[in-house]
Amino acid sequence: MLKMSWDDSIAQCAQTYADSCPDDHSEVLNWYGENLYWWIGGEIKNLDSYGVEATKRWKKEFQEKGWLSTTFDQATYDFGIAHSTQMIWSKTNLIGCGVKNCGVDPKNGWNKLIVVCQYKEYKELTKLPTITSTMKFTIICLALIGAASAGFSAEGQAAIVKAHNDLRSAIAKGDYVAKGTHQPAASDMLKMSWDDTIAQSAQAFAENCPDDHSKNEYGENLYWGWTSEEVGNLDPYGVEASKSWEKEFQDYGWLTRTLDQATYDSGIGHATQMVWSKTNLIGCGAKMCGVDPKNGMNKVTVVCQYKTKGNMIDDKIYAEGETCSACPSSSSCETGSGLCA
């Protein structure tokens, strides 16, 4: 029986999944275990207490159901003690957990909270008793170890950042035209840089092949691409996603520098996040999600996340004025690009 230790990478993975307020286990292709716990009730305060509560609840399965075999066969799994057995799987030595207050559940009007704990084993599962693919006990964790580079290479990352900064520069210098309308120069447009921590979060969410946004502290743009060709290098999809988001300005126009509800509803939300002046960090992930049964084509998901988070209703997208005239005191004007760097 190995002693278990906390792992920050696994914890970040678990937190990312918890932030999506899921109703079921994650489904990605890396052999980590996963326990979920949902709490529904009144006011939610200290989140730490729910980690202990979740652990007690999982352990209680042994007391409620019993435990007759130390081999994890199908009958033992079906017995309903899989959360408990994951807790004490002898070769598991790493754990990381996340928790999320998911707000009011519309189904019952009560506050809902989720705890996600994910586990890594000392040895590969191929060296352990066979576990069938239907067993959610071994449903797979988000692959965070090395995930920051799993989707995009260094060249792909640089291309995404360049696509964003080229657009931001054109706006900063007053050179950008959106659907025939010349946009005024920006006085406070920050230069954007890649952030590995944000990229790790984005990659972890991309591994889920999501159909909708996550719920975390970052801004977020999603892109889905389909192709009949074999998908190899994912780098081109980062640039393709950036072009698709920027194209919203050309498709729908852009008439105001304040993101009121009407502007957001006009369909330019991805583009405005790209050029939100106070956003200076970006990280992205990508996942080949296999054949989409709806059309028989290969599907690729791209997730880019941003800090500071943009698209805050009734806030300024950027401040109009002479280029670089309102750069934050912690930055200086990059003359060539017109960005505050």
PEDA-V84285 format. One record per residue. N is the residue number from 1. RES is the residue in three letters. SS is DSSP state (a for helix, b for strand, c for the rest). D_LAST is the distance of its C-alpha to the last C-alpha in whole Angstrom. Layout:
n = [N N]
res = [RES RES]
ss = [SS SS]
d_last = [D_LAST D_LAST]
//
This chain:
n = [1 2 3 4 5 6 7 8 9 10 11 12 13 14 15 16 17 18 19 20 21 22 23 24 25 26 27 28 29 30 31 32 33 34 35 36 37 38 39 40 41 42 43 44 45 46 47 48 49 50 51 52 53 54 55 56 57 58 59 60 61 62 63 64 65 66 67 68 69 70 71 72 73 74 75 76 77 78 79 80 81 82 83 84 85 86 87 88 89 90 91 92 93 94 95 96 97 98 99 100 101 102 103 104 105 106 107 108 109 110 111 112 113 114 115 116 117 118 119 120 121 122 123 124 125 126 127 128 129 130 131 132 133 134 135 136 137 138 139 140 141 142 143 144 145 146 147 148 149 150 151 152 153 154 155 156 157 158 159 160 161 162 163 164 165 166 167 168 169 170 171 172 173 174 175 176 177 178 179 180 181 182 183 184 185 186 187 188 189 190 191 192 193 194 195 196 197 198 199 200 201 202 203 204 205 206 207 208 209 210 211 212 213 214 215 216 217 218 219 220 221 222 223 224 225 226 227 228 229 230 231 232 233 234 235 236 237 238 239 240 241 242 243 244 245 246 247 248 249 250 251 252 253 254 255 256 257 258 259 260 261 262 263 264 265 266 267 268 269 270 271 272 273 274 275 276 277 278 279 280 281 282 283 284 285 286 287 288 289 290 291 292 293 294 295 296 297 298 299 300 301 302 303 304 305 306 307 308 309 310 311 312 313 314 315 316 317 318 319 320 321 322 323 324 325 326 327 328 329 330 331 332 333 334 335 336 337 338 339 340 341]
res = [MET LEU LYS MET SER TRP ASP ASP SER ILE ALA GLN CYS ALA GLN THR TYR ALA ASP SER CYS PRO ASP ASP HIS SER GLU VAL LEU ASN TRP TYR GLY GLU ASN LEU TYR TRP TRP ILE GLY GLY GLU ILE LYS ASN LEU ASP SER TYR GLY VAL GLU ALA THR LYS ARG TRP LYS LYS GLU PHE GLN GLU LYS GLY TRP LEU SER THR THR PHE ASP GLN ALA THR TYR ASP PHE GLY ILE ALA HIS SER THR GLN MET ILE TRP SER LYS THR ASN LEU ILE GLY CYS GLY VAL LYS ASN CYS GLY VAL ASP PRO LYS ASN GLY TRP ASN LYS LEU ILE VAL VAL CYS GLN TYR LYS GLU TYR LYS GLU LEU THR LYS LEU PRO THR ILE THR SER THR MET LYS PHE THR ILE ILE CYS LEU ALA LEU ILE GLY ALA ALA SER ALA GLY PHE SER ALA GLU GLY GLN ALA ALA ILE VAL LYS ALA HIS ASN ASP LEU ARG SER ALA ILE ALA LYS GLY ASP TYR VAL ALA LYS GLY THR HIS GLN PRO ALA ALA SER ASP MET LEU LYS MET SER TRP ASP ASP THR ILE ALA GLN SER ALA GLN ALA PHE ALA GLU ASN CYS PRO ASP ASP HIS SER LYS ASN GLU TYR GLY GLU ASN LEU TYR TRP GLY TRP THR SER GLU GLU VAL GLY ASN LEU ASP PRO TYR GLY VAL GLU ALA SER LYS SER TRP GLU LYS GLU PHE GLN ASP TYR GLY TRP LEU THR ARG THR LEU ASP GLN ALA THR TYR ASP SER GLY ILE GLY HIS ALA THR GLN MET VAL TRP SER LYS THR ASN LEU ILE GLY CYS GLY ALA LYS MET CYS GLY VAL ASP PRO LYS ASN GLY MET ASN LYS VAL THR VAL VAL CYS GLN TYR LYS THR LYS GLY ASN MET ILE ASP ASP LYS ILE TYR ALA GLU GLY GLU THR CYS SER ALA CYS PRO SER SER SER SER CYS GLU THR GLY SER GLY LEU CYS ALA]
ss = [c c c c b b c a a a a a a a a a a a a c c c c c c c c c c c c c b b b b b b b b b c c c c c c a a a a a a a a a a a a a a a a a a c c c c c c c c a a a a a c c c a a a a a a a c c c b b b b b b b b b b b b b c c c c c c b b b b b b b b b b b c c c a a a c c c c c c c c a a a c c c c c c c c a a a c c c c a a a a a a a a a a a a a a a a a a a c c c c b b c c b b c c c b c c c b c c b b c a a a a a a a a a a a c c c c c c c c c c c c b b b b b b b b b c c c c c c c a a a a a a a a a a a a a a a a a a c c c c c b c c a a a a a c c c a a a a a a c c c c c c b b b b b b b b b b b b c c c c b b b b b b b b b b b c c c c c c c c b c c c b c c c c c c c c c c c c b b c c c c b b c]
d_last = [52 49 47 44 40 37 34 31 30 33 32 29 31 33 31 29 33 34 31 33 36 38 42 43 41 39 40 38 39 38 41 40 43 42 43 43 44 44 45 46 47 46 43 41 39 39 37 39 42 42 41 44 46 45 46 50 50 50 52 54 55 57 59 60 60 62 61 63 62 59 59 56 58 58 61 59 56 58 59 56 55 51 49 51 52 48 48 50 50 51 48 45 43 40 39 36 36 34 35 34 36 36 38 41 43 44 47 48 46 46 42 41 40 39 39 38 39 39 40 40 44 44 46 46 48 50 51 52 55 54 52 53 50 51 50 47 48 46 43 40 37 34 33 30 30 29 27 24 25 28 27 24 24 21 21 21 18 16 18 17 14 14 16 14 11 14 15 12 11 15 15 12 14 18 19 20 23 25 28 29 27 24 21 20 17 14 13 10 9 6 5 8 9 13 15 19 20 19 20 24 24 24 26 29 29 29 32 34 34 33 35 32 29 29 29 26 23 21 20 22 23 26 28 31 32 36 38 41 40 39 36 35 31 29 26 27 27 23 22 26 24 21 23 26 23 22 25 26 25 27 30 30 28 25 27 25 21 23 24 28 30 31 28 27 31 31 29 26 24 23 21 20 18 16 15 15 12 12 12 9 12 14 18 21 24 27 31 34 36 39 42 42 45 45 44 45 41 39 36 33 30 26 25 21 20 17 15 15 18 18 21 23 26 26 22 20 18 15 16 18 17 16 13 10 13 12 8 9 10 9 5 6 6 6 10 11 10 9 6 4 0]
//
